[in-house]
Amino acid sequence: MRRDDPPNKESLGACRALRRLAAPATVLFVLSCGSSGSVAVTATIASPDLAVDASSPLAARLTGSFRLHLELGKHAPAATDVSVGQGNLTLQDATSQASLVLLKFTTTPSAPYHLEPGGKLDVGFMIADKAETSGQLLTKDEEKAVCGARAAAQIAGSISDGGGLVSVNSTSFPIRCP
């Protein structure tokens, strides 16, 4: 059969059968073509508010808080547990991306964080060396680095969602310094 020949019963039947087989595959393809956020964990850092208090000639204290907004896409195949460990978040210079200090924190609510498909959770972070204290002790060198980037700082790091690491960054924000 040449391309110019009119269709016959056999070729029309074959085309109809092919369309019937292809239709379910097309529907599955279209349904699975959502954004990665519709099936994965997404994380956003919001409302960072940090300050440095130069309480002594030898050291300073970094204080403040921020929020971490977590979401698991509604098309995720299963629930997941999210963790944010100490040592996973840093304060950095937003312009150069240079790390200034590793952040120590407490969270509310406390970990672990369980998300069902379509689930959302806001976690509050308070800068603290220990659960019973407020603020994180900084050396004078760390204070100088943090206050040197005071106009454009950023919180960056990663969280674990059980299947791997998810990068998270805040927007640029100012830090209050003496």
C-alpha positions in Angstrom: 0.0 0.0 0.0 1.4 3.4 -1.0 0.8 6.6 0.8 -1.4 8.0 -1.9 -3.7 4.9 -1.9 -7.2 5.4 -0.3 -7.5 3.5 3.1 -9.0 0.0 3.0 -10.9 -1.9 5.7 -7.8 -3.6 6.9 -5.8 -0.4 7.4 -8.7 1.4 9.1 -9.2 -1.6 11.5 -5.5 -1.5 12.4 -5.6 2.2 13.0 -8.6 1.9 15.3 -6.9 -0.9 17.3 -3.8 1.2 17.6 -5.8 4.1 18.9 -7.6 1.9 21.5 -4.2 0.6 22.8 -2.6 4.0 22.8 -5.4 5.9 24.6 -4.7 4.4 28.1 -1.0 5.0 27.7 -1.6 8.6 26.7 -3.8 9.1 29.8 -1.1 7.7 32.1 1.6 9.8 30.4 -0.5 13.0 30.8 -1.3 12.2 34.5 2.4 11.5 35.3 3.5 14.8 33.7 2.9 17.0 36.7 5.6 19.1 38.2 8.1 17.4 40.5 6.5 19.3 43.3 3.3 17.3 42.8 5.1 14.1 44.0 8.1 15.3 45.9 8.9 17.0 49.2 9.3 20.8 48.8 10.9 23.0 51.4 10.9 26.8 51.8 12.6 28.9 54.5 10.5 31.9 55.4 10.6 34.9 57.8 14.3 34.8 58.8 15.0 37.3 61.6 18.5 37.2 63.0 20.6 39.5 65.2 24.1 39.6 66.7 24.5 40.8 70.3 28.1 41.6 71.2 27.7 40.8 74.9 31.4 40.6 75.8 34.8 41.5 74.4 35.6 37.8 73.7 32.4 36.6 72.1 29.0 37.5 70.7 25.6 35.8 70.5 23.6 35.1 67.3 19.8 35.1 68.1 16.7 34.8 66.1 14.3 32.5 64.3 12.9 31.4 61.0 10.2 29.0 59.6 10.6 26.0 57.4 7.5 25.2 55.3 7.3 21.6 54.2 4.9 20.1 51.7 4.6 16.6 50.2 2.9 16.6 46.7 -0.6 15.3 46.6 0.4 12.8 43.9 3.2 11.3 46.0 3.0 7.5 46.1 3.4 7.2 49.8 3.9 9.2 53.0 7.4 10.2 54.1 9.3 11.2 57.2 11.4 14.4 57.0 14.3 15.2 59.2 16.5 18.3 59.6 19.6 17.5 61.5 22.0 19.7 63.3 24.8 20.6 60.9 22.6 20.7 57.9 21.8 24.5 57.8 24.4 27.3 57.5 24.2 31.1 57.5 26.0 32.3 54.4 26.8 35.5 52.6 24.1 35.8 49.9 26.4 37.6 47.5 29.5 35.3 47.6 27.7 32.2 48.9 30.6 31.9 51.5 29.6 30.0 54.6 29.7 32.2 57.7 28.6 29.9 60.5 27.0 26.5 61.0 23.6 27.1 62.6 22.5 25.5 65.9 18.8 25.4 66.6 15.8 24.0 68.4 12.5 23.3 66.6 8.8 23.5 67.3 7.2 21.0 66.9 10.0 18.6 67.7 11.1 16.0 65.1 10.2 13.6 63.5 8.1 15.3 60.8 5.6 12.9 59.1 3.9 14.0 55.9 1.1 12.3 54.1 0.6 12.9 50.4 -0.8 16.5 50.0 0.3 17.2 53.6 1.9 20.5 54.8 3.7 21.5 57.9 5.4 24.6 59.3 8.3 24.1 61.6 9.6 27.0 63.8 13.4 27.2 64.2 15.0 29.1 67.1 18.7 29.8 67.1 20.1 28.1 70.2 23.2 26.2 71.4 21.0 24.0 73.5 17.3 23.4 74.1 17.4 25.4 77.4 19.3 28.4 76.0 18.5 31.3 73.6 21.1 32.1 71.0 24.3 30.7 69.6 27.7 31.7 70.9 29.9 33.2 68.2 33.7 33.8 68.3 34.8 37.3 67.4 35.9 36.1 64.0 32.5 34.6 63.3 30.8 37.8 64.6 33.0 39.8 62.2 32.1 37.6 59.2 28.4 37.6 60.1 28.2 41.3 60.5 30.3 41.8 57.4 27.5 40.2 55.4 24.7 41.9 57.5 23.0 43.5 54.5 22.7 40.3 52.5 22.7 37.0 54.4 21.0 33.7 53.5 20.2 30.4 55.2 21.1 27.4 53.1 21.3 23.7 53.5 19.4 20.5 53.1 16.7 18.3 54.6 16.3 14.5 54.4 13.0 13.1 53.1 13.9 9.4 53.5 14.6 9.1 49.8 17.4 11.6 49.6 18.4 15.2 50.3 16.3 18.2 49.4 18.1 21.6 49.0 16.6 24.5 50.8 17.6 28.2 50.7 16.1 31.4 52.1 15.9 34.6 50.2 18.4 37.3 51.0 17.8 39.1 54.3 19.5 41.6 56.6 21.0 40.7 60.0 20.9 43.3 62.8 24.4 43.9 64.2 25.8 46.3 66.9 
